């Protein structure tokens, strides 16, 4: 810089100092921050997204898009009440801003989803119906109809704590009841909602079945589902009353051994919608599952999970790199996705293998695996782990790098409570 430009800059500086002016640093715009929040969520950087959206709320308290993204982050962090409040605020502010009817319908539909997910069924009905105008229309209409058959809110009756013996099974399974019938249910933390096979649903007297679109299986494939009501359901000694469930074809509900061993075909699985209402402890050493009222886990003794697309994801350190694995008690073996392989440290490569990999809904051949990985999850450490590479068909907003199955979870005492998890490996 020289000549007249130098003189102009110096004069501007002198004028600013003489007048007491301060030049405020130019920061990112609201739109740029929101784009960064969406990018960080897609990259799994949930802490950065949370911090950025909190700062943005202070600067733009009346912005409906900011409220919406605050709700999205809160849902990811298992903060149901916060997510609902922010989504309500987004709807109110969107009306003031005069958004188009389809935008308001989409916002209300998501509010209905949040309320239903939180067990606030009576509050969810109107918003689910209002939001049944998008690709989620069939599912929301079915859930709205089921919500009319349910209590206004999820409630529990009976003891505050119950311990139930696990059955002799490669996956955690224990006896629950529906009406007068006692039947085994598998604990499947990799499933968003409690799910029954069609034959089992008929046996237990499920009512009000309606087509509800599709759900994604553990390999990312779409499975047609129906939504209905399971009457008089009890988890162990705890009476839950009438609860919503999903029903799929008998052949689709197959939790299978991922090494190609004998197939396990449970007829019903307890999903996150019911399990997350408790503090859940699975203790393979005691061969038991403990269900009690949630009270939270200390931050220093647990890890923050993320709920994305109905799945619970754990932060897992693999060879020093943080990845996100689905906490999946319905998978007999842990695995990596293609995205997980790509996220490993440089130099880490998958080697050729030929392994029959079976998942919910079918099977495939894994032709690659990564060997001798060191995994650290909460307080558990696993050395020399071999993970087959299992492609996933979905590409959601939050990354899925792998699945943590019962081959590793079975070596730990696993506690899950209010979106936090603690894994304590047996010595």
C-alpha positions, 0 to 999 in steps of 0.5 A: 500500500502506498501514496494516496491510500496510505494517507487516507488510511492514516487520516481515518485512524487519526479521526477515529482516535480523536472522536473516540470511535472503536472499530467493532470486529466483523464477525460471522453473520447469523446465517453463517453461524447457522450454516456452521451449526448444521455442518458441525452436527453433520461432522459430529462436533456436537459441543461446538454446535451447542456452544454456537447456538447458545451464543446466537440465542443471546444475539437473536432472541426473536429469530425463529430459525435460531429457536428451531436449531436450538431445539434440534441440538437439544433433541440430539442431547436428550433434552426433551423439555428444552427441545419442546420449548424451543420448538414452540418458540420457533412456531410462535416467532415464525407466525410473527415473521409471517412464514408461508403455511408449509413452513409452519406445518413443518414446524408443527409436525416436528413439535408433534414428533418431539411431544410423542417421543417424550411420552406427552401423547395427548399434547402431540395429536393436533401438531402431528395432524397439522404436520402431516403434509410432508414425506412424514405424512403417513407416519404422523397421521398414524401416530396421531391416531394412536395418540388418541388411544393412549393416556395423556402422558406416559406414566409408570406404576409399581415399584421404583426399582426392579431387577429381572433375570436375563434369559439364556440368549446371545442378546439381553432378553427378559420376560415382560407382560401384556395383559395376562401373557408373559413373554420374552422381549429383547432389549434393543437399544439400537431400535427407536421404538418398541417393535413386534412381529406381526404374529406376536402383535396379534397374539398380544392383542395390539389394537389400532394398527395403521400404516406408518411409513418405514423405519431404518434397520441396522444396515440402513435399509427401509422396512415398512412399519405399522403403528398401534397400541399394546394394551396393559404392558409391564416391563418387569414389575413396572406397569406402563399401561397402554403403550405405542408400538411398531409392527413389522413383518415376521421375516424382518424382525431378525436379530442375527449373529453377525458371524453367521452362527445360529439365527436368533429371531425374537418376536418383540424388542424393547426400543429406546422409547420405553427404555429411555424412561428408566435408568437402565443397567445391563449386568451380564456378570449378574445375568440381570437387567435393572430398571429404576427411576432416572436420576442422571449420571455424574459427568465425570463418570459417564459420557454424553450420548447423542440421539439421532434418527431414533438411535443412541450414539456413544462417543468412542475413541478408536486409536485416539480418534473420536467416533460415534457408534450406535449403542446396540444391544440387539447386535451380537457383534460390533462393526464399522461403517464406511464413514468410520473407516474413513475417519480413522487415523491416517495409515489405518486401512481395512484388510480383505476378509470374507465374513457373513454379516447378518443384521436386522432384516437380512444379511450380507458379506463383509469383504473388509475388516479393520484389525487390532483396533484399541477402543475406549468407551466411557471407563471401558478399554478394549484392545486388539478389536477386529471390526468388519466393515458394514455399509449403511444405506442411510445418510442422516444429519449426524455421522454413524461411524460404527456399531457397538454390539454385545461382543464388547457390551457383554464384557461391561456393566452398561448403565444408561440414564437421561442421555448419558452412559457409563460402561464399566469393563469387568476385570 
